[in-house]
């Protein structure tokens, strides 16, 4: 059974200039990251992704990076690991960036 994503505060604070939010669109969970995110923040995002995928059993997760101003290379292994975890459960982790969002808005 998939547990719905519920948050009393959908914009959880991370570092001084960053936050993330979690929403659901149909069967897809969208984790949107905003601002500049440090390594400690990525560790928290990684923990959230693990919870969404492993504990809650969500099989379709989108990591929306459209609002990220700077992506540290240390974040890449965390993203890859989350993608592997989703795949091992028969699911997927997709990335969305600004170009992806612009294409989606252009096509309706």
C-alpha positions, 0 to 999 in steps of 0.5 A, spaced: 500 500 500 502 506 498 502 512 503 500 518 500 505 524 501 502 529 506 506 535 509 503 540 514 509 544 511 510 543 504 516 547 504 521 544 508 527 549 510 534 546 508 540 551 508 539 559 508 537 560 501 534 553 499 528 549 500 524 543 497 517 541 497 513 534 495 507 534 491 503 528 488 500 529 481 496 522 479 501 517 481 507 521 481 511 524 487 514 530 485 520 533 489 522 540 487 528 543 490 529 551 490 535 555 491 542 553 492 543 546 496 549 544 500 552 537 501 548 537 508 542 539 504 543 533 499 543 528 504 537 530 507 534 530 500 537 523 499 533 521 506 527 523 503 528 520 496 529 513 500 523 514 504 519 515 498 521 510 494 523 504 499 519 506 505 513 508 502 513 504 495 512 510 490 514 507 484 514 514 480 518 519 483 520 526 479 526 530 482 525 537 479 531 541 479 528 547 475 529 552 481 536 549 483 541 555 482 547 550 483 548 543 483 554 540 486 557 534 483 557 531 490 549 530 489 550 526 483 552 520 486 546 521 491 541 522 485 544 516 481 543 511 488 536 514 488 535 512 481 538 505 482 533 504 488 527 506 484 529 501 479 530 495 484 523 496 486 520 496 479 520 504 479 523 510 476 526 516 478 526 522 473 529 528 473 526 535 471 530 541 469 528 548 466 528 545 459 523 540 461 518 544 464 519 549 458 517 543 453 511 541 458 508 548 458 509 549 450 506 543 449 500 544 454 
